[in-house]
C-alpha cells in the first residue's frame, strides 16, 4: 500500500458541475466543513462549470470571490463530463488530486487516523 505523510500537503479537489444551482452551495459548504477538519492538509476546490444554462456559473463566481481556496473554470458550452474532469486536473496543484461529483446528500466523513 502506498503511504505518504500528507502533513501540510496541498490537495486539489476537482468538482465538475452542470446545472447544479440547487445543490452546489450545499456541496461547497459540506466539502469545506470536512476538508477543514483535516488539520494536516491544505486544500483548494476546483469547480469546473461544463456549460450550465442555469445560475451555476454565477454561484461559482460568488464562491470564488468569497473564498481564495476556490478556483472556477467556466466552459462556453457543454463539452462533457470527462473534458470537465480533465480541465480540473489541468488546473490542479499540490501533492494529490481528488475527483468528486456534486452530491450534497452524500455524507462525507473524514477517515480516522
C-alpha positions in Angstrom: 0.0 0.0 0.0 1.2 3.5 -0.9 1.7 5.6 2.2 3.0 9.1 2.4 3.0 11.8 5.1 0.5 14.4 4.0 1.1 16.8 6.9 1.0 20.3 5.3 0.2 18.8 1.9 -2.0 20.7 -0.6 -4.8 18.7 -2.0 -6.8 19.8 -5.0 -10.4 18.7 -5.2 -11.9 18.8 -8.7 -15.7 19.1 -8.9 -17.3 19.0 -12.4 -20.6 20.9 -12.5 -23.5 21.0 -14.9 -26.8 22.8 -14.0 -26.2 22.4 -10.3 -27.7 25.6 -8.9 -30.0 23.7 -6.5 -27.1 21.8 -4.8 -23.8 23.5 -5.4 -23.8 25.7 -2.4 -24.6 22.8 -0.1 -21.9 20.7 -1.7 -19.4 23.6 -1.2 -20.3 24.0 2.4 -20.0 20.3 3.2 -16.7 19.9 1.4 -15.2 22.9 3.2 -16.5 21.6 6.6 -15.0 18.1 6.1 -11.7 19.2 4.4 -11.3 22.0 7.0 -11.5 19.4 9.8 -8.4 17.6 8.4 -5.9 19.8 10.1 -2.9 18.1 8.5 -3.7 19.2 4.9 -4.4 22.4 3.0 -6.9 22.2 0.1 -8.3 24.0 -2.9 -11.5 23.4 -4.7 -11.5 23.5 -8.5 -15.1 23.9 -9.7 -15.5 23.3 -13.4 -18.8 24.5 -15.0 -19.5 22.4 -18.1 -21.7 25.0 -19.9 -24.6 25.2 -17.4 -27.7 27.0 -18.6 -28.9 27.8 -15.1 -27.4 30.0 -12.3 -24.5 27.7 -11.6 -21.8 29.9 -13.2 -22.9 32.9 -11.1 -23.0 30.9 -7.9 -19.5 29.6 -8.7 -18.2 33.1 -9.3 -19.6 34.2 -6.0 -17.9 31.3 -4.2 -14.6 32.2 -5.8 -14.9 35.8 -4.8 -15.6 34.8 -1.2 -13.1 32.1 -0.8 -9.5 32.2 -2.0 -9.3 28.4 -1.9 -11.9 28.2 -4.8 -10.8 28.2 -8.4 -13.5 28.3 -11.1 -13.2 27.2 -14.7 -16.1 28.1 -16.9 -16.8 26.5 -20.3 -18.7 28.4 -23.0 -20.7 25.3 -23.8 -21.2 21.7 -22.7 -18.1 19.6 -23.5 -19.0 16.6 -21.4 -18.0 15.2 -18.0 -14.6 13.8 -19.0 -13.4 17.1 -20.5 -14.6 18.9 -17.4 -12.6 16.5 -15.2 -9.5 16.9 -17.5 -9.7 20.7 -17.2 -10.0 20.5 -13.5 -6.9 18.2 -13.3 -5.0 20.7 -15.5 -5.7 23.5 -13.0 -4.8 21.3 -10.0 -1.7 21.7 -7.9 -0.3 20.1 -4.8 0.5 16.6 -3.7 -2.8 15.0 -4.6 -5.9 15.4 -6.7 -9.3 14.2 -5.6 -12.3 14.0 -8.0 -15.8 14.2 -6.6 -19.2 14.8 -8.1 -21.7 17.3 -6.8 -23.6 15.1 -4.4 -24.8 17.1 -1.3 -26.8 14.1 0.0 -23.7 12.0 0.5 -22.3 12.3 4.0 -18.6 13.0 3.8 -16.8 11.8 6.8 -13.0 12.2 7.4 -11.1 9.0 7.7 -9.9 8.3 11.2 -6.1 8.0 11.5 
